[in-house]
Amino acid sequence: MTTPPQPATDTGLDAHLVVTRPGFHLDITLTAAPGEVVALLGPNGAGKTTALRALAGLTDLTAGHLHLDGERLDRTPPESRPVGVVFQDYLLFPHLTALDNVAFGPRCQGATKAESRALAAAWLDRMGLAGHAGAKPRRLSGGQAQRVALARALATRPRLLLLDEPLAALDARTRLDVRSQLRRHLAEFEAVAVLVTHDPLDAMVLADRLIVIEHGRVVQQGTPADIARHPRTDYIAHLVGLNLYRGRAEGHTVKTASGPAISIAEELSGDVFVAFPPSAVTLFRDRPTGTSARNLWRCEVTGLETHGDQIRAGLTGALPLAADLTTVAAAELDLHPGAAVWATVKASQTHAYPA
């Protein structure tokens, strides 16, 4: 008889989520301590929502295990799990007031109507929504609805809080304010919180630790600062705004897989990644002379797009590159798709680390 897997600890989350369906296979390990906020980050179709649904009990595991605070949950019905969920579209009951939406969970757990409404009122007050207790969802702004949904999830005192793209339905201006409020509420949450998002800023601001998923597998995990400084896939590099290459280092030179060499500041040997920001790339229409930059490549502009208050140029050639420059500089260089340019990067502006 096979012995069922045992949890690594008796507190927090210990999960090995395996879900197989036609054309897709998810296989990730996920652990988190009480009070920790973990963000699952990845492109569309990576498996983030499948993982969240498996944690909530809305998708069955094909294999693996799910333990929370030392208890096995993968055989527990969703309604019996100590799990709170904030869905992307909030899914508030349209016929109930904000107060009764929040009171719904405690009522289902056996609290009296009076107890449930008192608890709901306290949570709405905590969220700064005491004045909106009698409003129905259609009368709430996006930010208010998000906070009601969060209050509804927290009112059941969950040991695991799941948030599925909780800021995706908000406009940019509201998002900034609600993100700050959500960060404060998550900092006060004493159990495990798992956030699913495709937005790197949401993940960086809200989470203590990031787990990046691609094609149903974990490709990198660590603190936001570590992920931002040491990306290990093109997807992550794009998210954090870095040019990223893999190659083999010998001293201060890295030979990339595609052929050209990159001069680096560090002295390394073996397989490495090399990263540098688009702002480190300087463009010239003619081959520069007298430059101190040790990296020089001939490229062609493939596209231009506004990036904040700058222009980001996509380049192809010896290396695919992204370069940031001011609008004035782009005009002076007469940049346009198909334009031939020279790109330089100083070795001191690169960052290399073991692959």
Order of alpha helices (4+ residues) and beta strands (2+ residues): beta-beta-beta-alpha-beta-beta-beta-alpha-alpha-alpha-beta-alpha-beta-alpha-beta-beta-alpha-alpha-beta-beta-beta-beta-beta-beta-alpha-beta-beta
